[in-house]
Every structure is written in C-alpha cells, then in structure tokens.
C-alpha cells in the first residue's frame, strides 16, 4: 500500500511540475517519509528471510527435527519439494518427510555439482 501511495504522489508531483504548479501541501515530506518507510520494511523483510534461512540450514545440518519444525509455518499452508521428489503439501506431510530424511542419518553436508547437457 505504501508503494501505491508513493507512486500516486510521485505521479501527481510530475503532473503539477508539468503545469508549473506547486501546491505547498507538504506532500514532499510525505514522499520522503514513504520512501524511508518502504526501505525500512524491505530491510526488515530481508532480515526475516535471512534469519529463517540460517535457522533452516542449522536445523538441516544438525538433523534437528524439532528445530526444523520451528522453521515451517503452523498457521498457513506449506509446500516443500525435496530434490528428486514430488511436491508435499501441508505441514504434516512436510514434517513427516523431514523425519524420514533425518532418520537416514548422514553428516548434513550438502554438495552441489554441474551436470553437462
């Protein structure tokens, strides 16, 4: 909503500039406030994503089912696609898959490699 309001204000400012009109209503201050609020929200969202990512890899590396359970939402629909598997829908199925994966063991090391076509 903030981005929509900002776009509207900026569009209106451009229209007034074209008309040579400056109404002095403090909309410039609102534009500055909105830009700052949007930047803050993006920073907070990025922090939240990075935090969840770190918690996920910590749980994965340690094979910690309880910690993995804290990563996955309990209040909204979830979906997980493990490599080489079909999509799992719903928390119960997702958590059952992690339980199975962690029961196999391993050292939690993830390796990547390129496949030549």
N, C-alpha and C positions, 0 to 999 in steps of 0.2 A: 504494500500500500504506500509506503514511503517513496518508493521508486516511481510509482504512478503519480503521486502528488508532485514530486520533483520534476518529472517530465512535463506535467501540465504547467507548473510555474515557469519553467525554462521556456516553454513554447510561448506562453503569454508574454514573457520578457522580450523575446525575439520579435513578436508582433508589435509590441509597444516601441521597440527600438526602430523598427521599420517605419512607424508612424511619427517618430520623433517625440513620443510621449513617455514621460517618467512620472508615475503617479505618487512616488514617495511614500508608499504604504508599508514599508518595512519588509517587503517580500524578498529583498536581497538577503536580509537576515534569516528569513525562513529557509531560503535556498541553502545558505551556509549551514544552518542547523540540520537540515535534512541530509546534506552531503556527509556531515560528520556522523550523524546517527546511522546512516547506511554503512559507512566504513566501519563503525564500531560493531554493528550487527554482523557484518561479514567476517570480521576478526573473531568474534565470539563463536560464530558457526564453524569457522575453520579450526579454532581451538577444540571445540567439541568433537569434530571429526578426527582430529589427530589424537585426542585423548582416547576415543573409542578404538581407534586403530592400534594404539600402543597396548591397551587392555586386551584386545583380541589376540595380538601376537604373543603377549605374555602368557595368556591362558593356553594358547596353542602350543607354545614352546615347552610349557610345563605339564601339558596333558591334564590340565586342571578343569574338570567338568563344572565344578561349582563356579569358578571364575568365568568360564565360557558362558554359563547361564546368566551371569550378570551383564554380559555384553549384549545379549539378544533381548529385544523388547518383550515385555509381558503384556503390553497394552495395545499393541497394534499387530496387524498381520505381518508375518515374517516369511521370507523365502530365502532359500540357500541352494546354491548349485556348487557342489564339490566337483573338482576336476574329474572328468570321465563319468559323471553320474547325471541322472536327470534331476530336474528341479524338485525340491522338497518344499511343500507349503505347510505353514503352521508351526508354531513353537514346539509342539510335542514331537513332530517328525524331525525337526531340525536338531533338537536336543538329543533325540534317540540316535541320530546319525553321529553326533559328536561322541556320545558314549561308546558307540561301536568303534569309531576311529581311535579313541584313546585306549580302548581295551586291547587293541592290537599291539600297542607299545611303540617303540622307536625312540629316537633321541630328539624329536621335534625339529630336526634340520629340514629346511626347505631348499631344494635345489631347482634351478631353472636351466633350461638349455634351449638352443635354437634347433628347429627341425628344418632341414633343407627340403625345398619342394622337389 
